[in-house]
Amino acid sequence: LTKDSARPEEAENWEASSFELDSEYRTIPADVYSASIRIAEGCNRKCAYCVIPNIRGPYRSRTMESVLSEAERLAEAGTKELSVIAEDTGCYGADLYGKPMLSELLRKLCRIEGIQWIRLMYCYEDHIDDSLIKVMAEEPKICHYIDMPLQHASDSVLKEMNRSTTNVRMRSTIQKLREAMPDITIRTTMIVGFPGETEEEFQELLDFCAEIRFDRLGAFTYSREEGAPAAERTDQIPEEVKESRLDRLMSQQMEISLENNQRQIGKIAEVIVDGKDEDGVSYIGRTRRDAPEIDDSVLFSSERELIPGQITRVKITDAFDYDLEGMEV
């Protein structure tokens, strides 16, 4: 039995010690140049659409020593890019140390030799504070990139979702991030078609995304999760309406993504090599602005042989909706 397979009634019995043990003895393959490191398990949020707290139990941070030990082992195995993850990354340490300790953890991760890029995933807006923004801006190893799931922009929908933020707070946090790091890449996810979502509320979301111009945006139609409060609501949105709203949002985002990418033409970017294309001619890699598997890629040429995990400099020569082209310099 593993935590992922536990039934909801069993999830409550998972303790921090078992999570530490699982992480301590994680098998690390050789030459793993890009890896994620889980700093906590479970979630204390009660989002109306989600059953993760029932399945994975309450939020349980790993000790800082445990996280750093695993990161050091990853570095020794060849890891250069480290993605810091949890269900709620910004809450790290509050249960163990009496206050969030993500900033302190990041400072220590930056001291590990061999790790060159550190990327933050799943940081909810209400835990992105001044200390976190400061360490991101000051530490050169931390990518100016943050994954900040917002889910919606209408205060009325956010309230129904039981989200602990507002439109004004989201705008304020985004402004702080961009003022501290003008080159920051902000990724978010949105849910369309949440029960009761009106056309006006969806339009508020659409307008918000058009104004903020997220660098990376993923969107999903609301899906009923058995056991989640929203699944019991009688004002479910018809599937065709949800799909139509999703298409409208993603069509808008495609245009924004293209325009954002076109601004990269002529710039030189650090790129980590992921491999070669299907023809074996060009290399495929990612910039600091792109998380593994979910974000854009850079297709580029090189006159020398490169290996996965190698970090090089690429001049961007062309841009598309979600990818870039370039040449090594």
C-alpha positions in Angstrom: 0.0 0.0 0.0 1.3 3.5 -0.9 0.0 6.9 0.0 -1.2 7.3 -3.6 -3.4 4.2 -3.4 -4.8 4.9 0.1 -8.5 5.2 0.6 -9.8 8.5 2.0 -10.4 7.0 5.5 -6.8 5.6 5.5 -5.2 8.8 4.3 -5.8 10.5 7.7 -3.4 7.9 9.2 -0.4 8.9 7.1 2.2 10.5 9.3 5.2 12.8 8.5 7.6 10.0 9.5 6.4 7.7 6.8 6.7 10.4 4.2 10.3 11.1 5.4 11.2 7.5 5.0 9.8 7.2 1.5 11.7 10.3 0.4 15.0 9.3 2.2 15.2 6.1 0.3 14.1 7.4 -3.1 15.9 5.6 -5.9 17.8 8.1 -7.9 18.8 7.0 -11.4 22.1 7.9 -12.9 22.5 11.0 -15.1 19.1 12.5 -14.0 19.8 16.1 -15.2 16.3 17.4 -14.4 14.4 16.2 -11.3 11.6 17.2 -9.0 11.9 17.2 -5.3 8.8 16.9 -3.1 9.1 19.1 0.0 5.7 18.2 1.6 2.8 15.8 1.3 -1.0 16.5 1.6 -3.0 19.6 1.7 -4.9 21.7 4.3 -7.0 23.6 1.7 -10.7 22.8 1.3 -11.2 23.8 -2.3 -14.8 22.9 -3.3 -13.7 21.0 -6.4 -10.9 18.9 -5.0 -10.5 15.7 -3.0 -6.7 15.7 -2.5 -7.0 16.4 1.3 -9.2 13.3 1.6 -6.8 11.2 -0.4 -3.4 12.4 0.7 -4.2 13.7 4.2 -3.3 17.0 5.9 -0.2 19.0 5.0 3.0 17.4 6.2 6.3 19.2 5.5 9.6 17.2 5.3 12.4 18.4 7.5 14.8 20.8 5.9 17.6 18.4 6.5 15.8 15.6 4.7 15.1 17.8 1.6 18.7 19.1 1.5 20.0 15.6 1.8 18.0 14.4 -1.1 18.9 17.4 -3.2 22.6 16.7 -2.5 22.2 13.1 -3.7 20.4 14.4 -6.8 23.3 16.8 -7.5 25.8 14.0 -7.0 23.9 12.0 -9.6 24.1 14.8 -12.1 21.0 16.8 -11.6 21.3 20.4 -12.8 17.6 21.5 -12.8 15.5 21.0 -9.7 11.7 21.6 -9.6 10.5 22.2 -6.1 7.0 20.7 -5.7 4.2 20.0 -3.2 0.4 20.3 -3.2 1.0 23.7 -1.7 4.6 24.6 -2.0 4.5 28.1 -0.4 3.1 26.6 2.9 6.3 24.6 3.4 7.5 24.4 7.0 4.6 26.1 8.7 3.6 22.8 10.4 7.1 22.0 11.5 8.6 25.3 12.3 5.7 27.5 13.2 6.0 29.7 10.1 6.5 29.2 6.3 10.2 28.4 5.6 10.3 28.1 1.8 12.5 31.2 1.5 15.1 29.7 3.9 14.9 26.3 2.2 15.6 27.9 -1.2 18.6 29.8 0.1 20.1 26.5 1.3 19.3 24.7 -1.9 21.1 27.4 -3.8 24.3 26.5 -1.9 24.4 23.0 -3.3 27.1 22.6 -5.8 26.0 21.2 -9.2 22.4 22.4 -9.0 22.2 25.3 -11.5 18.4 25.9 -12.0 15.8 25.9 -9.3 12.1 26.2 -10.3 9.1 26.8 -8.1 5.9 24.9 -8.9 2.4 25.0 -7.3 2.8 28.2 -5.3 -0.6 29.6 -4.3 -0.9 33.3 -4.4 -1.7 33.8 -0.7 1.7 32.3 0.3 3.8 34.4 -2.2 5.1 36.9 0.3 7.8 39.6 0.2 10.5 37.2 1.6 9.9 34.7 -1.2 9.9 37.4 -3.9 13.2 38.7 -2.4 15.0 35.4 -2.5 13.8 34.7 -6.0 15.1 38.1 -7.2 18.5 37.7 -5.3 19.5 34.2 -6.0 20.8 33.6 -9.5 20.1 29.9 -9.4 16.4 30.4 -8.9 14.7 30.7 -12.3 12.6 33.8 -12.6 9.6 31.5 -13.0 6.7 30.7 -10.8 3.7 28.4 -11.2 0.8 30.1 -9.4 -2.5 28.2 -9.8 -5.3 30.8 -9.6 -8.3 28.8 -11.0 -10.5 31.8 -11.6 -10.6 35.6 -11.6 -14.2 36.4 -10.5 -14.5 37.0 -6.8 -17.9 35.3 -6.7 -16.6 32.1 -8.3 -13.5 32.1 -6.2 -15.7 32.3 -3.1 -17.8 29.4 -4.4 -14.6 27.5 -5.0 -13.6 28.2 -1.4 -10.4 29.8 -2.6 -8.5 32.1 -0.2 -7.8 34.9 -2.5 -9.5 37.7 -4.5 -9.0 39.5 -7.8 -7.4 42.5 -6.1 -4.9 40.3 -4.2 -4.0 38.4 -7.3 -3.3 41.6 -9.2 -1.2 42.9 -6.3 1.0 39.8 -6.1 1.5 39.7 -9.8 2.5 43.4 -9.8 5.0 42.7 -7.0 6.5 39.8 -8.8 6.9 41.8 -12.0 8.3 44.8 -10.3 11.0 42.7 -8.5 11.7 40.6 -11.6 10.7 42.3 -14.9 11.7 39.1 -16.8 9.6 36.7 -14.7 7.6 34.0 -16.3 4.3 33.4 -14.6 2.4 30.2 -15.2 -1.1 29.7 -14.0 -4.1 27.3 -14.4 -7.7 28.1 -14.7 -11.0 26.2 -14.4 -13.9 27.1 -16.6 -17.4 25.9 -16.2 -17.4 25.6 -12.4 -21.0 25.0 -11.1 -23.0 28.1 -11.3 -20.5 30.1 -13.4 -22.4 32.7 -15.4 -21.4 34.1 -18.8 -20.6 37.4 -17.0 -18.3 35.6 -14.5 -16.5 33.8 -17.4 -16.1 37.0 -19.2 -14.4 38.5 -16.1 -12.0 35.6 -16.3 -11.4 36.1 -20.0 -10.8 39.9 -19.5 -8.5 39.3 -16.6 -6.3 36.9 -18.6 -6.3 39.3 -21.5 -5.1 42.1 -19.2 -2.5 40.1 -17.2 -1.1 38.3 -20.3 0.2 35.2 -18.5 3.3 33.8 -20.1 2.1 30.3 -19.6 -1.6 29.3 -19.0 -3.3 25.9 -18.8 -7.0 25.6 -18.6 -9.5 22.8 -17.8 -13.2 22.3 -17.9 -14.6 21.6 -14.4 -14.8 17.9 -13.7 -17.0 16.4 -10.9 -14.8 14.7 -8.3 -16.7 12.2 -6.2 -16.5 13.4 -2.6 -15.9 17.0 -3.4 -18.6 19.5 -2.3 -19.0 21.0 -5.8 -19.9 17.6 -7.2 -23.2 17.7 -5.3 -24.3 21.0 -6.7 -27.4 21.0 -8.9 -26.3 23.9 -11.0 -23.7 22.0 -13.1 -22.8 23.7 -16.4 -23.6 21.7 -19.6 -20.6 20.1 -21.3 -21.0 22.0 -24.5 -20.9 25.3 -22.6 -17.8 24.3 -20.7 -16.0 23.3 -23.9 -17.0 26.5 -25.7 -15.6 28.6 -22.8 -12.4 26.5 -22.8 -12.0 27.1 -26.5 -12.5 30.8 -26.2 -10.0 31.1 -23.3 -7.3 29.0 -25.0 -7.7 30.8 -28.4 -7.1 34.0 -26.6 -4.1 32.6 -24.8 -2.6 31.2 -28.0 -2.5 34.8 -29.4 -0.9 36.1 -26.2 1.6 33.2 -26.2 2.6 34.0 -29.8 3.1 37.7 -29.1 5.1 36.9 -26.0 7.3 34.5 -27.9 7.9 36.9 -30.8 9.4 39.3 -28.3 12.1 36.7 -27.6 13.4 36.8 -31.2 16.9 38.2 -31.3 17.6 37.4 -27.7 20.1 35.0 -26.4 18.8 32.5 -23.8 20.3 29.8 -21.7 18.9 26.5 -22.8 19.0 23.1 -21.2 19.3 20.2 -23.7 16.5 17.6 -23.6 17.5 15.6 -26.7 17.1 15.7 -30.4 14.1 15.9 -32.6 12.5 12.9 -34.4 14.8 13.4 -37.4 17.9 13.5 -35.2 19.0 16.7 -36.8 18.1 19.5 -34.4 18.2 19.7 -30.7 15.3 20.2 -28.4 15.7 22.1 -25.2 14.1 24.5 -22.7 14.9 28.0 -21.4 14.7 29.1 -17.8 11.1 30.2 -18.7 10.0 26.6 -19.4 9.2 23.8 -16.9 9.8 20.2 -18.1 6.9 18.5 -20.0 4.4 21.3 -19.6 5.9 24.4 -21.2 7.4 25.5 -24.5 10.5 24.0 -26.2 13.3 25.5 -28.2 14.3 23.7 -31.4 17.9 24.7 -32.3 20.9 23.8 -34.3 24.4 23.3 -33.1 27.7 22.6 -34.9 28.9 20.4 -32.0 27.6 17.3 -30.3 25.5 18.1 -27.2 24.2 15.7 -24.5 20.9 15.9 -22.5 21.4 18.1 -19.5 24.0 20.3 -21.0 23.2 24.0 -20.7 24.2 26.2 -23.6 23.4 29.6 -25.1 21.0 29.9 -28.0 20.0 32.9 -30.1 16.3 32.9 -30.8 15.6 33.3 -34.5 11.9 32.5 -34.9 8.8 32.1 -32.7 5.5 30.1 -32.9 2.4 29.8 -30.7 4.1 27.6 -28.1 7.7 27.0 -29.3 10.8 28.8 -30.4 13.6 28.2 -32.9 17.2 29.2 -32.6 20.9 28.5 -33.1 23.6 27.8 -30.6 26.1 30.7 -30.2 
